[in-house]
């Protein structure tokens, strides 16, 4: 591909000629002969410092945002290399997002479930659908392991190009605040962007809630979406509804909204309600528990209706659909209900415990930890929530990364005031086994934090691990 073709839409210095480019790299160690090397500022380094290594490895041209001096290959200066990189990646794969409809989902909690439900409802409506998210990447009968909620732009557009080749008509994509901040979505304009909610998370990266919120809100512009689908019961959502300059559709339970639910009730299999989707009524009976899932279902129903999916198709799909893996998965054994869930934020844990209490005839037992090298401030908050809302708390590990398990646990324990019925078991497998050992008939055991994750990340090594598998072993299954 010609360099000029790769740089279409990129605000680049000229002249840059028609150098032939074979690939795109952002790591000098991965550069191959004929590649374009893009200099990115990273957490642990700056690509501008590695131009010589990239050229020695065969780079045919350099993209930079500050002066790196004369080189033996073309050097193109741009105002923002991250934005340029995303646009270049899109161009490299033939701008596949323009050949399908895109639905994006963002928010602190509920992204994976909302994206999963939206994809399944679109499939029920007869569309060929691709899903890109935290749990996995799925399309055309393929299910690939997810590396990041929002992949690197080259991987993202490679996935979209494969989806296009497979005839995918709708791509449903989760995206994180990190992805917005790192400009990964530049060059992609969604047909609908769903906002679920905003609560504390990622403050290790963003510093404070004000900055985190500003990043989330920044994607609700004409550059990133043609329509916003927004939770009207969330404070940030109401700001988006009042400020954004693209068409908006609202959903909620408490405030006036275009899409809302009435007659909500908990059932033995999940929840049931009547959904009013922009004045169309549909009776929902699904295998999803909790008020938070009513919001997720409403958002997915609204997105599906906007795509033309019929009410009967929506109702039938939701009735038969299994809940997404690791999202409030309920297993019953010996009169005890065990719930495996991904809740890993204060708000997520609070909602999980709130719904767990509703199901509970005996004690509420909570097993959880907090991730290492992430927002330290949320650990005592989550400890306080667990301590106040549970009858038994088992503090354990959850992806310690490069921190010690004990130091993370100490942060959690500092927020727990009620010390009776408190256990610390830093081996997560043993913690799950302990919960099973302690559980009595009528109890509900909540195992929170990892959901469908298949590993524990510690000291830069990912060891295979699954809460569901460990629970099965502890129950003798």
N, C-alpha and C positions, 0 to 999 in steps of 0.2 A: 504494500500500500504506500502511496506517495505521502510524504510528510505534509504536503498542502491539504490532502484529503483528511488526514488525521486531525489537523488543526482547524477544520471547518467549525466556525462558531466560537473559536477561542480568541480572546483578545491578545494577539501575539505581535511581537516586534517583527518587522520585515527588514531585509529579505531573508527568506529561509530556504528558497530553492525547492527542488522536487526530489530530494533525497529519498531513496527507497527504504522503507522501514519494514522489518520482519516481525517485530514484537514490541511490547512495552514493558519496562521494568522500573521499579522504585527502590530496589535493593541492588547495589553494585555487585554483590556476590552472585546474583541471579541473572546478570546481563549476558546475553548471547550475541553472537556476531550479527550486526544489522539492527539491533534493538534501539528504540528510543528510550533514553534514561530521563526520568522525571525526578527532580530534586524536591523532596518533601521534608518539612520540619517534623521530626518525630519526637516522642517522649524522651528517647535515649540517644538521639543523634540528629544530625542535619545532613540531608542528602547533598547539599551544596559542597560539603567537605569531601565528597567521594567521586567527583567528576573524573579525576585522573584514573582511578581504579575502574570506573565504568568504561572509559575510552580504551583503556588497556585490554579490557575484556571484549571489546568489539562494538561498543556503542556507536551508532551512526549519527546521532544528534543528541543534544542536551536541552531539556526544558528547565528553566530556572526562574526565580523571582528576584534575585539580586545579582549583581555583577560578579561573574566568576572568572573574568579575564578571557583573553583569546585562547582558543583551542583549535585542534586540528580537525574538528568536526563542527557543523553548524550549531550555534548556541542561540536559543530562542528565549527571550525574556517575556514573562507574563506577569500580570498583577498578582495572581494567586495560583500557585502550582496545584493546590488540592482541587480547586474548581476546574482548572485546566485538565488535570488527570482524569476526573470523572467524565468530562466531555470527550476527551481523547479515547477513553475506554468505550464509550458509547459509539463513537465514530468507527473505531477499530472493528467492532462487531456488527456494523451496519445499522446502528440505531434501532435495535429490535423493539424497544419499548413503544416506538411509534406505530408498530404493526399489530398491537393488541391493546385491549383495555386494561388499565391498571387501577387496582384498589389498594391503597396503603392504609396501615393502621399504626397509630402511635399513642403513647400514654405510658404512665408508670406501671399500672397493673391491667391485666385483662387482654393484652395485645394478642397473645398466642391463641387464647380461646376464641376471641372475636374473629381473628384471621381464619382459624380452622372452621368455625361455623359458617363464615361467609363463603369460603371455598366450597364447602359441602352443599350449601344451598344453591350456589351457582351451578354445581354439577347436577343437582336435582332438577334444575331448570333446563338441562340439556347442553350446557356449555362445556367446552374443554378447558380445564382450569389448571394453573400452576400455583404452587404455594411456596413462598420463601419466608422462613421464620426461625424462631428460636429452637423449636423442636426438631425440625428437619426441612429439607427441600424436597418437594414432591411434584411430579408432573408425568404424564404419559406412561403411567405404570411404574415409574421409577421413584424410589425413596432414598435420598442421599442424606448422610449425616450432616447436621448443621455445624459450622465452625463458629460463626458469629450471627447474631440476630440479623444484621445487615452486612453481607459480604463486602470484601474489597471491590472497588469498581470493576476491575478486570474480571474477577470471578462473577460478580453480579451480572454484567452484561453478557458474559459467556453463558450463564444459566438462561438468561432471557433469550439469547440467540438460539439455544437448544430448544427452548419452549416454542419459539416461533417456528422452527423447523418441524416440530412435532404437531403443529396445528393448534397450539394453545390460543384461546380467544381472550381469556381473562387471567391476569397474573395478580394474585393477592400477596402483598408484601408487608411484613412487619418492618418497622424501622425505629431505631433507638435515638435518643437525644445525641449520643456520640456520633451517629451517622449523619445527623443534621449538621452538627458542629464541624465535622471533618469533611463536609461537602460531598459525601458519597452519592447523594441523590441529584446532584446537578445534572441537567440534561434529561431528567425524567419528570414528566408532568402527569400526575395521576388524574383519573376521571373522578374519583372520590377519595378523600382523605378522612379517615375516621379518627376521632379523638376520644379516648376512653376516660381518662382522669389524670390528675397530677397529685402526687404526694411525695414525701421525702425519699430520695434515692440518688445515688451517684454524686453526692456532695464532695467525695474525695476528688472528683474530676472538675466539677463545676463551681465548687466553693460555697455557694449559698443558693437558696431556693429562688431568689430573684433572677439569678443568671440562668439557672436550670429552666425556669418557666419561660424566660425570654427565648431560649433556644427552641423549646417545644413550639411556642407560638409562631416562630419565624417561618415555619413551613406552610402556614395557611395563607399563602399568597398565590397570585396568578402564575408565578413561575413554577410552583410545585404542585398545584392542584386546580382543577376546574370547579370542584364543589367540595364543601366541608360538611361532614356529618359529625355532630358535636354533642357531647353529654351536657345537657342543660342544668343538671344537678351539681356539677362540679364548678367550683369558683373560677378556675382557669378557663373551663369551657364557656362560662358565661362571658368572660372577657373576649374570648375568640369570637363568640356569636355577635358581640357588639362592635368589634373592631375590624374583622376581616372583610375584605372587599371582593370576595368571590361569593357565589350563591351558597347559602347555608341551609341545612336541614338539621333540626334538633331532635334529641330523644331524651327521655327521662321518666322519672316516677313522681317527683315532688313538685317540679316547676312546670309551667306551661310549655308544651313541646309539640312538635309535629308528629312524633311517634311516642306512644306511651303505653303502659300496661295497666289493666284494671283486674280486679278479682284475683290478685296474686295469692296463691296458696302453696304450702309445702305438701308434697305427696310422698308416698313410700318410695317412689322411683325417681324423685327429683322435685320438679316444680311445675305448676300449671297456671295459666293466666290467659286473658284475652288481650291480644296486641292490637292497638289501633295504629296502623302504619299509614300515615298521611290520609286518614279517613277510610282506609280499607281495614276490615276487621278479620282477624284470624285467631282461632283457638289454638293455643300452644300447650302441649303436654310433653315434657322432655325429661331426659335422664340427667339433668344438670341441677345441682343443689345450690341454693343460696340466692340472696337478693343481688349480689354482685353479678351472678350469671344471668339474671333477668336483664340487666343492662347490656351484657354481652350479646344476648339473644336479640334484643331490640335493635342494636346497632347492625347486626348481621342481617336481620329481616329487612331493615330499611335499605341496606345496600343491595340486597337481592331484589327487592321490589323495584328499585331504581334501574336495575338491569333487566326488568321485565319478567322475573320469575313469578309464577302464579301462586296464589294463596294456598291452594290445595297442595301444590308441590312443597311449599314451605312447611305446612302443617305435617305432612307425611314424613318428610325428611327429619324434622326435629323429633318426631315421635320415636323413630327407629334408630336414631343416630347415637352411637357410643360417645361418651365424653372424651375429650382429648387426653392423651396419655399424660399422667402426672399432674392433672388439674382436677382436684377434688375427686380422686378415684376412691370409691368406697368398697371395702372388702369386709364381709361379715364372717365371723368365726367364733363359736362358743358363746354366743350372746353378746359379743363385743363388736363394735363397728370401728374399723381402722380406716383412716383417711390419709392418702398420700397426696401431697399438694406442693406446688412450687413457691408458695408464699415466702418471700424473702425480704420484704420491706415492712416497716411498722404498720402501714395501712393494710397491706396484704395479710399480715399475721392477725391483726385485729379482726378483719372480716372473716378470716378462716375460723378463729376462735368463736366469734359470734354465731356463725352457722353451726359449728360443732356443738355448741351449748344447746341449740334448739333440738338436736338429734339425741341428746344425752339424757338417759334415765338414771345414770349413776354418776361416776366421776369423769371429768375431762382431763385427759393425760396428754401433755404436749411435749414432743421431741423436736428440738430445733437447735441450730447454731447460726453463726454469721460468717460470711466469706472474709478471708484475709486480703490485705492490700486493697481494701475498699472502704467506703464510708464508715469511719470509726464511730461517729456521733450517733448512728442509729442503733448501735449495739445495746447500750443501757435502756434505750427507749423500748426496744423489742423485749428486753428482759423484764421491764416494768409491766408491759402488756401481758406477757405470758404469766408472770407471777400473780397479777391481779385477776386474770380471767380463767386460770386453770386451777384444778385441784391438785395436780401433780405435774411438776416440770422436770424434764430431763434435758440438761444442757449438754450439747455434743459439738462435734466439728462439722464444718461445711466448707469445703474448698479452702483450706488454710493458706494455700499458695506459699508465700515466703515468710509468713508470720507463724509464731508458735501457736499450737492449739490452746495451750493454757492461757496465754495472754489475751486471746480473743474471748475465751470463756470468762476470764476475770472481768473484761469490759461488760459482758452480758450480765454477769452476777452482780455488778455494782448497781444495776437498776432494779434488782429483785429485792423487795422489802420483806415479803412473806417467805421465810426460809424453811418452814415446815413442808414436808413432802417435796423437797428439792434434791435432785440427784445430779451429779456431774460424771458423765462417762464420755471421754473424749474419743473413744473408738466408736465410730458411728454404727457399725454392725452390732457391736455389743449394746449400744444404746437402744437400738430397735428391739433387740432380744430382751433387754431389761423391761421395756414397755410392755411387751407381750407377757412377760413373767408377772408383772404387777397388775395387769388388766383383769377386771372381774366382770361378771355378767352385768350388762346395762351400761358399762363404760364406753366412752368414745376416745380413741387414741388418734391424735393428730401427729403425723410425721411430716414436718414442714421444711421447705428450703430447697430441695433438689428436684422434686417432681420427676420428670422423665430423664433427667441427666443420667448418663451412663458411666460416670467416673467421679473420682475425688482428685482434685488438683492440689498437689502438695510438693513443695520444693522443685517446681518445674517438671514434675512427673505426673501424668494423668493415669491413675490406677483404676481399672474397671471396677465399677460399683453401681448398684441400683437399689434404691429404697424398696421398690416393689419386690425385687428378688430376695433381698434380705428379710423382708417381712414374710414372704412365702417360706423361707427356710426356717424362720423362728416359729412359724405356725405348723411346721412339719409337713409342708406341701412340696 
